[in-house]
């Protein structure tokens, strides 16, 4: 209920309440609290006090002291620095200004405005970029539906005392674009010993993932007894399922809502200058 509507309702019942009997006042007060949502004590103060005049809500219209050029440079630095969080980005800005000046004409005014941005303001202004980046970087694990009822869920914590039970994941190295085929890292980590093995895989083909896993298996200093993966189609498929069955490897998968997300690519894997900064002077 808006402020104006509450004032109109109070004006309509004000005189009737002041002239009513004790029982009628009780009924009007109950109805007034239900309609406006006021606390009973506050409602009594409004009805027993002077009739208030309508007070329109004054909204502050603040114009930001910086323009879209500042946000555009900030987004380019944030992307090239490897997507740091706002407090770290605030500390990194002075170090990245020479990198920007080599690519565009950066005026002293824009540089000063860039350095005065607070971490909270950076979070607000970079929010649209983060939403687009999340769809590009974290939307590449397509859930596999084949054989899901054959591969059991691993819902409890790992509690093993022998090596061989591992977590496996596939990490994308596509940079900011997922077009075409690119390298992935197949990471396998032993739960008990934290032994880690990594193999490069071109694309996400079922056979290539299985071959990389088989290569890791032959180099491990212990027997591979089990793997636990996310629900991506590169793992949840008939090819890998039959391989694990034939090799007597326990195959489990994590719950869909708790899938591990891929890490963002490093700054050296990006070249945001032509797309993010452009060539026109700021």
N, C-alpha and C positions, 0 to 999 in steps of 0.2 A: 504494500500500500504506500503510495507516494506521500510526501510531506504535504502537498497541497490537498490531497484527498482526506488526510487525517484532520487537517485544519477545517475543511468544510464540514466534516462529520461532527467535530467538536463544536463548531458554530451552531449546527442544527439542534444539538441536544443541550447546549449550555444553559439557556434560560429555562428550559423545561426541567432540567436537573435541579437548578437553584430554587425553583418553586414547588418541587415535588415533596411528598411526604417521605418519611424515613424508609418505609418498605419500597416505595417506588424508586427512591435513590439507589437502594441496593440492587434492584433489577436493572436500572439504567447503567450503573457502574459495571455490573457483570457483563452486560452486552457491549459496553464501550471497550473493556479489556479484551473481549474475544475478537472484536472487529479490528482494533488497531494493533493488538499484540503488546500493548503497554503493560508494565508491571503495575500491580494494584496501587502501590504507594504513589507511583508517578501519575497514574490516572487521577487519583484523588487530588494531587497538587494542581493538575491541569483544570479539573472541574471546579475546584474551590477557589482558585486564584482568579486574577483578571483574565478576561478573554484575550488571548494572544493574537497579535497581528500576524499575517502570513509572512514568513521569512524565507524567501527563495534561496535555494542552495547556490552558493557562489562557487563556481568551478574555476580552478586555476588553469589558465591556458598558457603553458610555458612553451616557449619556442626554443628548441635545442640550440646551443651556441655553435654547433658544427653542422656541416652539410653532408650529403651523401658521399662526397669525395673522401671524407675522413673515414667513413665506415667501409668504403671500398678498399682503401689502403689497409685498414685494420684487418679486414677479412683475408686479404692476400698475405699479410704477414702471419696471421694465425694459421693459414693453410700451409705456408712454406715452413713454418717452425714445427710442424708435426702436430697441430691441433692441441696446444697446451690449454690448461684451464685458466680462468681469467686472472687469478692472482699471479700465476707464473707469466702469463702473457704481458701483464702490466710491467713486470720486472724486465722482460725481454725486449720491450719496445725500443729503448735507446740503442740497444745493440743491433737491431735490425734496420734502423733508419739509414745507415750507409748502403745496405742492400737495396733499399727502395730507391735511393737517389741515383744508383747506377742504372736504373731502368726507366724511371720517369722523372719529370721535373717537379720536385716537391717544394712548395713554397714554405717560407718560415711560419706563416700563419697556420697552415694545415699541420705542420710538424708540431707546433705548440699545442694545438687542439688535440692532436693525437696523444700527446704525453699527459694531458690533463684528464683524460677519460678515466673514470673509476672502474674497478673490476666489476661492480654491479651493473654499471652502464654497458660495459662490454658484453656481459651475459645477455642483456636485453637486446642489444643491437645485433648480436651474432646469432640470435635464436633462429631466424629464418634460414641462415646458412647451415646451422647445425641440423635442422630438420631435413634439408635437401641432402646433406652429407650422410645422414643416418640411413636414408633410403638407398644411397649409392653404395656405401661401404658395408652396411650390415644387412642388406637384403639379398645376399647371394646364396645363402644356404637354403635350397629348396627342399621342403620336407619330402622324404620318401614314404610312400604308402605301401609298397610291396613288402610282404613278409613281416609287417609290424606285429602281427599276432603270433609269429614264430619267435621273434627276438624279444626276450623278457626285459621289462623295465628295471633299472637299477635305482631304487628310491631311497635306500638306506646309505649310510656312510661306509666307506671302505674300511674294513678292519682286518687286514691281512698281516701275517707275520713271515711270509715267504715271498721272494721276488717272482715276477712273472705275470702279475695282474696289472694291467696298464690302462691309461687313458689315452685316446687317440683323437686327433683333431686335424682339420685341414684349414690352413690360413691362406687367404688371398693376397697376392702381390700385384694387383692390377693398377694401383694408384687411384686417382679420382675417377677413372672410367673403366667400366666392366665390359666394354665392347671387344669382341674377338676372343681369342684364346691367349692365356697367359699362365705364368708359373704360379703354382701353389706350393706351400710347405706342408708336408705330412709330418706332424709331430707326434711322437709316442713317448709317454713318460711312465716309468714304473712307479707304482704307488708306494711300495715298501722302501726301495733304495733311492728313489728319485732319479734313477738313470734315465737319460734323455737321448733320443735319437731323432734325427730329422733327415728327410729326403725331399728332393725337388720333384714335383710332378707337373707335367704340362697338361693343363686342363683339369677336368674333374671326372674323367672317364673311369668306369668301374674297373676295367682291366688294369689301367695304369695305377690306380690306387692299390689294387690287390698286389701288383708286382712290387710296388714300393714297400708295402707292408711285408711281403715275403723276403725282400732284401734286408729289411731291418731285422726280421726274425733270424736270419742266418748269421748276423753279426752280434747278436745279444750274447752276453756271457752267461745267461741263464735261459731256461726254457720258457717260451711264451705260453702262458697258461690262460690268459683271458684279456679281452679288449672291451672297453666301454666307450661308446661314441655318442655323438649327438644324433638327431633324427634326419640329417641330410641324406639326399638320394645317393651321394657318393659312397655312403656306408650301408644304408638300408637298401640292399639289392640282393638279388639271387646269387650273383657272382661271388661276393664276399661271404655271404651266408654259407654257400657250399664249401668254400675254401676253409672256413673255420670248422665246419663239421668234419671235413676230411682230415684236418690237422689236429683235431681234438682241442680246439681253442674255445674257451667260453666266450660267448658273444652277448653283450648286454648293451642297452641304450638308455640315455637319460630321459627324464620327463620332458615333453615338448616345451613347457613354460619355463624350464630352467636351462635351456640350451646355452652353451657357451658362445659368446660373440667373438667375432674375429677382431683382431687388433687393427687400428688404423695404420696406414702405411707410413714409412719414415719420410722425413723432409727431403732426403736425397733422392727419393723415388718420384718426387713431384717436380714439375716445372710450371708453376702457376703464372709466371710473368706475362706471357702473351694473352692468356685468357682473362686472368684476374685483374691485372693492372692496365693492360692496353698500352697504347703508345702516345696517347694525347696528353698534353701537359695538365697538371692539376691546378 
